[in-house]
Structure formats: structure tokens, C-alpha cells
Amino acid sequence: MSDILTILSDFIVVTMKVFGGLFILATLALLVWIIITYIIDITQTQQTIRRNYPVIGRFRYFFEHLGEFFRQYFFAMDREELPFNRAQRAWAYRASKNVDSTVAFGSTDNISGSGRVLFTNCTFPTLGQDAVAPADVTVGEGFCRQPYTTKSFFNISGMSYGALSKPAVLALSAGAKKAGCWMNTGEGGLSPYHLSGGADIVFQIGTAKNGVRDLQGNLSDEKLNKIAAHEQVRMFEIKMSQGAKPGKGGILPGEKVSKEIAEIRGIEIGKDAMSPNRHTDISSFDDLLDMVVRVREVTGKPTGFKMVIGKPSHIEEILKTIKRRGEASAPDFITIDGAEGGTGAAPMALIDSVGMSLRESLPIVVDKLVEYGLKKR
């Protein structure tokens, strides 16, 4: 028994010495790091906080970084955050997992606030046994060779391959097929991963015309035909602007421009892909409608455009131009993007302060379409 105690005692002594030595080394290393960091901070001229408060000033950036993750769990109220607050995210999480998403004790949202969007309820709603599936909608009927019929209300908006990874595009493609909705390619061109899931595709033509451009960056009828040859590609969308950055082109850093992405987009490998802030060949609403007609005639498929409304007169000018030229030159659909922005990265000034909110612009567009007799078209 005494031998065991002796061995145990010796082991504890050795362990304490080892840990003591490690503690001393760690303390010395920390002191050396503090001294070196102090010298670096006090002599650098890039950041005032680090120069005025050497070493400890660095913790400001560390805590700012941590704050991004902790605020949503500990400090923000359920309805405070934008664009989607905690209550909305929690509902989406529960619904996506088929967990009960009902809540009790009333709404926690401010339903009387200015600009609040509310849906009017029906006094005598349709009984369950009388309900029917939503009617199909046909886009481009009578105006193109291959109109597109769909019944989906909710679809996947434009997010480019390159900005999104291969697994993300594969997952969205498979999900769109399962949900029976369409998927917009975004301005990065059509990749094999968009097609893999078998979903319907809307091909977006951005200002750089990725995937349908010639060597000079101009729209190529030959490449349009090649894209349109895919049966899954149902419609074409000309992107004039997007909510995150109206008036600014997209940027894909050179490190993301792999050989595959360069081939899909028709650009140089490893070079920053910077889209123009507008289509170089569209400088008026007449030019825009000319482009719509050209794409529709070449591809034979419905063609529309996407834009952010800057002021109500913009949509009115478009509709007046359509009425002057005739419905044959009208787009088959119009995508309205709100200034709130989505997944696209952009300068905060553009996200926060440029363009009209979707809550303002969409009702205006619908009213103007009715006023000019173009809503059905």
C-alpha cells in the first residue's frame, strides 16, 4: 500500500513540475507577445485606437466580431432585427422541420405601424371541400413560340453560381424540382448544376451578359440559341437593376473565377469579373423593349426584365412606351425588386438609401398596369 502511495506521490510531484514549467513558459510567451504587440501597435499609423490604446485596443475588434453572433441570441428582442427578425426565423425553422409552428397569446408585432402590409380576410371563406387547386398561369401566350405554363406562387430568385457554391446550387435545383417551382440562374450564367435537379429555369441576362456574350462582351444570338436549346430553360429575364445595388454592377473576385466559372460565363480565368452598372446597349425604354423583342424572337421563349423602381414615373414611362409601340413589343413579365436587397453584397449606402421599397413599389406597379390595361398582358 505504501509503495502505491509513494508512486502516486511521485507522479503528482512530476505532474506539478511539468505543469509549473508549462505555466512559466506560457507566461513568458504571453509577456513576449504583449511586448511585441505593444511595439507594433504604438508604431503603426493605420488604426488610431490601436495606437492610442496599444494591445487592449485590439479587443474592440474581437468583441465587435463576437457581437455579430451573440446579439441575435442574448440582446436583440424578438421583433427588432432586419431583414428577418428572430420570431420570423423561428417560425421558418419550425415550419421547415414540420414542427408545430402555431403561437399563442396574440401577435408580438406592431400591426398598427405606418406602412404595415395586411391581407384582407374574407367574410365567407371557401369551405375545404369546395377548394380547388390554383389555376395555371401561362406566360407569353400568343407572343412567343414556346409559352411557359406554371402554377407556382413562390419561386427561387436569382443567385449566381460562383457567388453560390456547387452544393448550394445543386440543393436549390433539386428543391425547386420537388416544390414544382422555377429557379432563376442569377447573372452568372447557366451551369450544369442548375440543370441537374430537373427544375424549370429562368435564365437571367445581366449587364455583363455572362453565358450569352461574345468575346467583346456583346449579346450573342448564337449563345442565346444554345441556352434556349435546353428544354428546362423556360424564360429569359433581362436584369436592369437589383435591390441590393441599383445602378451598380455585380463583382465576382478573381480568386473565385475558376476555369469552370470562366467557361460558363465566357470571361477570363482568375480575373475580377466586374459587370457594367447598366447594359451598354440599353439607354432608353425603347432600347429595353428592342432587347426584349430580340431575345424573344431568337429564343422563342417568354422574355421579361427585372428592375428596381426609383420613382412612380419610371413605371409609367415604360407603360406609355409599350402602349405607343403596341403589345407585341411588351415584356411577357416584369420582375420588381425592392430596395431592401436580398443575398447580393453591396455598399451599405446603396442597400439602405437607393430605390423604392417593395411595399411601396409593387402596389404602384400593379395599379399602373391596371390603369394602362396591360396587367393581363
C-alpha positions in Angstrom: 0.0 0.0 0.0 2.8 2.4 0.9 4.5 1.7 -2.5 1.4 2.7 -4.3 1.2 5.9 -2.3 4.8 6.6 -3.0 4.3 6.1 -6.7 1.2 8.3 -6.7 3.0 11.0 -4.7 6.0 10.9 -7.1 3.6 11.1 -10.1 1.8 14.1 -8.6 5.1 15.9 -7.9 6.3 15.3 -11.5 3.0 16.4 -12.9 3.1 19.6 -10.9 6.6 20.4 -12.0 5.6 19.8 -15.7 2.5 22.0 -15.4 4.5 24.6 -13.5 7.1 24.7 -16.2 4.4 25.0 -18.9 2.7 27.8 -16.9 6.0 29.7 -16.7 6.6 29.2 -20.5 3.1 30.3 -21.3 3.5 33.3 -19.1 6.8 34.2 -20.7 5.3 33.7 -24.2 2.4 35.9 -23.2 4.7 38.7 -22.0 6.8 38.4 -25.2 3.6 38.7 -27.3 2.4 41.7 -25.3 5.7 43.5 -25.7 5.9 42.7 -29.5 2.2 43.7 -29.9 2.7 46.9 -27.9 5.6 47.9 -30.2 3.6 47.1 -33.3 0.6 49.0 -32.2 2.4 52.1 -30.9 4.4 52.4 -34.1 1.7 51.7 -36.7 -0.2 54.5 -38.3 -3.3 52.8 -39.8 -5.6 52.4 -36.8 -6.0 55.2 -34.2 -7.5 53.0 -31.5 -4.5 50.6 -31.5 -2.0 53.5 -31.5 -3.8 55.2 -28.6 -4.5 52.0 -26.6 -1.8 49.5 -27.5 -2.7 45.8 -27.0 -6.1 46.3 -25.3 -7.4 48.3 -28.3 -7.3 45.1 -30.3 -10.1 43.6 -28.1 -12.5 46.1 -29.6 -12.4 44.4 -32.9 -12.5 41.0 -31.3 -15.7 41.9 -29.4 -17.2 43.6 -32.4 -16.8 40.3 -34.3 -18.3 38.2 -31.5 -21.2 40.6 -31.2 -22.4 39.6 -34.7 -23.1 36.2 -33.3 -24.2 36.9 -29.8 -26.6 39.8 -30.3 -29.2 37.7 -32.0 -29.3 35.2 -29.1 -28.9 37.4 -26.0 -29.6 41.1 -26.6 -32.0 41.6 -29.6 -35.7 41.5 -29.0 -37.9 39.1 -30.9 -39.1 41.7 -33.4 -36.1 44.0 -33.6 -33.8 42.6 -36.3 -33.9 43.2 -40.1 -34.5 41.9 -42.6 -35.8 38.9 -40.8 -36.3 39.1 -37.0 -36.0 36.2 -34.5 -39.7 35.5 -34.5 -39.8 35.1 -38.3 -36.7 33.0 -38.3 -38.0 30.7 -35.6 -41.3 30.2 -37.5 -39.4 29.3 -40.6 -37.2 26.8 -38.7 -40.2 25.1 -37.2 -42.2 25.0 -40.4 -39.2 23.6 -42.4 -38.9 20.7 -39.9 -42.7 20.0 -39.8 -42.8 21.0 -36.2 -45.9 22.8 -34.8 -45.4 26.5 -35.8 -48.5 27.9 -34.1 -48.2 30.6 -31.4 -50.5 31.7 -28.6 -51.3 34.9 -26.6 -51.6 37.2 -29.6 -49.2 38.9 -32.1 -46.0 40.4 -30.8 -45.7 42.5 -34.0 -46.8 46.2 -34.3 -49.7 45.7 -36.6 -50.8 49.4 -36.4 -47.5 50.8 -37.6 -47.3 53.1 -40.6 -46.7 51.3 -43.9 -47.8 47.9 -42.5 -48.9 45.4 -45.1 -52.1 43.5 -44.1 -54.1 40.9 -46.0 -57.9 41.4 -46.1 -59.8 38.4 -44.8 -62.9 37.0 -46.5 -66.2 37.2 -44.7 -67.4 33.9 -46.1 -64.3 31.9 -46.9 -64.4 28.9 -49.3 -65.1 25.6 -47.5 -62.4 23.0 -47.5 -64.5 20.6 -49.6 -65.1 23.3 -52.2 -61.5 24.4 -52.5 -59.7 23.9 -55.9 -56.1 24.0 -56.9 -54.8 27.4 -58.1 -55.3 27.9 -61.9 -52.3 27.6 -64.2 -50.8 30.8 -65.5 -49.3 30.9 -69.0 -46.6 33.4 -69.7 -46.1 34.7 -73.3 -49.1 33.0 -74.8 -49.8 34.4 -78.3 -46.5 36.3 -78.3 -43.7 33.7 -78.4 -43.2 30.2 -79.9 -42.8 28.4 -76.6 -45.0 30.0 -73.9 -44.5 28.8 -70.3 -47.3 27.5 -68.1 -46.8 27.3 -64.3 -48.9 27.2 -61.2 -46.2 28.1 -58.7 -46.7 31.2 -56.5 -43.2 31.1 -54.9 -40.0 30.6 -56.8 -36.3 30.9 -56.3 -34.9 34.3 -57.3 -31.6 35.0 -59.0 -28.4 33.8 -57.2 -25.4 33.2 -59.4 -23.2 30.1 -59.5 -19.8 31.4 -58.3 -21.4 33.6 -55.7 -23.1 30.3 -54.5 -21.2 27.1 -54.3 -21.8 23.9 -56.3 -23.6 22.1 -53.4 -25.9 25.1 -52.8 -26.9 25.3 -56.5 -27.4 21.5 -56.6 -29.6 21.7 -53.5 -31.7 24.6 -54.8 -32.2 22.8 -58.2 -33.3 19.6 -56.5 -35.6 21.6 -54.1 -37.1 23.6 -56.9 -38.0 20.4 -58.8 -39.5 18.9 -55.7 -41.5 22.0 -55.0 -42.7 22.4 -58.6 -41.3 26.0 -58.9 -38.8 27.6 -61.1 -35.2 28.7 -60.4 -33.5 31.8 -61.6 -29.9 31.4 -62.6 -28.8 34.9 -61.5 -26.4 36.9 -63.7 -23.6 34.3 -63.6 -24.8 32.1 -66.5 -26.2 28.6 -66.7 -24.2 25.8 -65.0 -24.7 22.1 -65.2 -25.7 22.2 -61.5 -28.7 24.4 -62.3 -29.9 21.7 -64.7 -29.1 18.7 -62.6 -32.2 18.7 -60.4 -34.6 18.9 -63.4 -36.3 22.1 -62.3 -37.6 24.8 -64.6 -35.0 27.5 -65.2 -35.3 31.3 -65.8 -32.1 32.4 -67.4 -31.0 35.9 -66.3 -29.1 38.2 -68.7 -27.1 40.6 -66.5 -25.3 43.7 -67.6 -22.2 41.6 -68.4 -24.3 39.1 -70.4 -22.5 36.2 -68.8 -23.1 33.0 -70.7 -24.6 34.7 -73.7 -21.8 37.1 -74.6 -19.2 37.2 -77.4 -15.5 37.9 -76.9 -16.2 41.7 -76.8 -19.0 41.3 -74.2 -21.9 41.9 -76.6 -25.1 39.8 -76.7 -24.6 36.8 -78.9 -27.6 35.3 -80.8 -25.7 32.1 -81.2 -25.2 31.6 -77.5 -28.8 32.6 -76.8 -29.9 29.8 -79.1 -27.6 27.4 -77.3 -29.1 28.3 -73.9 -32.6 28.2 -75.2 -32.0 24.7 -76.6 -32.2 23.4 -73.1 -35.8 22.3 -72.5 -35.5 23.2 -68.8 -34.8 26.9 -69.7 -38.3 28.2 -69.8 -37.9 32.0 -69.8 -35.3 34.8 -70.1 -35.0 37.8 -67.8 -33.0 40.9 -68.6 -31.7 42.3 -65.4 -31.7 46.1 -65.4 -31.0 46.5 -61.7 -31.3 44.7 -58.4 -32.5 45.7 -55.0 -29.1 45.5 -53.2 -27.3 47.8 -55.6 -29.5 49.8 -58.1 -27.2 51.4 -60.6 -24.2 49.3 -59.7 -22.9 46.2 -61.4 -22.0 42.9 -59.7 -18.5 41.9 -58.8 -17.0 38.4 -58.6 -13.5 38.4 -57.2 -10.8 36.9 -59.3 -10.0 34.2 -56.8 -13.5 32.8 -57.4 -13.2 32.8 -61.2 -12.1 29.2 -61.7 -11.7 27.6 -65.1 -15.2 26.2 -64.9 -16.8 29.5 -63.9 -14.8 31.3 -66.6 -16.1 28.9 -69.2 -19.7 29.2 -68.0 -19.6 33.0 -68.0 -17.3 33.5 -71.1 -14.7 35.5 -69.1 -11.0 35.3 -68.3 -9.8 32.8 -65.6 -8.6 34.4 -62.3 -9.6 37.9 -63.3 -12.1 40.0 -61.3 -15.5 39.8 -63.1 -16.9 43.3 -62.9 -20.3 43.9 -64.6 -21.1 47.3 -66.0 -23.5 49.4 -64.0 -26.1 49.1 -66.8 -26.4 47.4 -70.2 -24.2 49.3 -72.6 -26.7 48.7 -75.4 -29.8 49.9 -73.4 -30.0 53.6 -72.9 -33.8 54.2 -73.1 -37.0 52.3 -72.7 -37.3 51.8 -76.4 -33.8 50.1 -76.3 -35.1 47.9 -73.5 -38.1 46.8 -75.4 -36.0 46.3 -78.5 -33.8 43.9 -76.4 -36.9 42.1 -75.1 -38.2 41.6 -78.6 -34.8 40.4 -79.9 -34.3 37.8 -77.1 -37.8 36.5 -77.5 -37.5 36.2 -81.3 -34.2 34.5 -81.1 -35.1 32.0 -78.3 -38.8 31.6 -78.9 -39.4 31.8 -75.2 -41.0 34.3 -72.8 -38.8 37.3 -72.1 -39.1 40.0 -69.4 -37.0 42.3 -67.4 -36.1 42.9 -63.7 -35.7 46.3 -62.2 -35.9 48.4 -59.0 -38.4 51.3 -59.2 -36.7 54.6 -58.4 -39.9 56.7 -58.6 -43.5 56.1 -59.8 -42.9 57.9 -63.1 -40.4 55.2 -64.1 -43.0 52.5 -64.5 -45.4 55.0 -66.1 -42.9 55.9 -68.8 -42.3 52.2 -69.5 -46.1 51.5 -69.9 -46.5 54.6 -72.1 -43.7 53.3 -74.4 -45.4 49.9 -74.6 -48.8 51.5 -75.4 -47.2 53.6 -78.1 -45.3 50.6 -79.7 -48.1 48.0 -79.2 -48.4 44.9 -77.0 -46.2 42.8 -79.3 -43.2 44.7 -78.0 -44.2 44.4 -74.4 -42.3 42.1 -71.9 -44.0 38.9 -71.1 -43.4 39.5 -67.4 -41.8 42.2 -65.2 -39.8 41.4 -62.0 -40.0 44.1 -59.4 -37.1 44.1 -56.9 -37.3 46.1 -53.7 -34.6 48.4 -52.4 -34.3 46.2 -49.3 -31.9 43.9 -51.1 -31.5 40.2 -50.8 -28.5 37.9 -50.8 -26.4 40.2 -53.0 -23.5 42.1 -51.5 -23.3 45.8 -52.0 -22.2 49.1 -50.3 -24.5 49.8 -47.3 -25.3 53.3 -48.8 -27.0 51.6 -51.8 -28.8 48.9 -49.7 -30.1 51.5 -47.3 -30.8 54.5 -49.3 -31.4 53.9 -53.0 -34.6 52.8 -54.7 -38.2 52.2 -53.5 -39.2 49.6 -51.1 -41.1 46.6 -52.5 -44.0 47.5 -50.1 -44.3 50.9 -51.9 -43.3 50.0 -55.5 -45.3 46.8 -56.0 -48.7 48.3 -55.4 -47.8 51.2 -57.6 -46.8 48.9 -60.5 -50.0 46.8 -60.2 -52.2 49.9 -60.1 -50.4 51.3 -63.2 -50.7 48.1 -65.1 -54.5 48.1 -64.4 -54.7 51.8 -65.4 -53.0 51.2 -68.7 -54.8 47.9 -69.5 -51.6 45.9 -69.5 -52.0 43.7 -66.4 -53.4 40.7 -68.3 -50.6 41.0 -71.0 
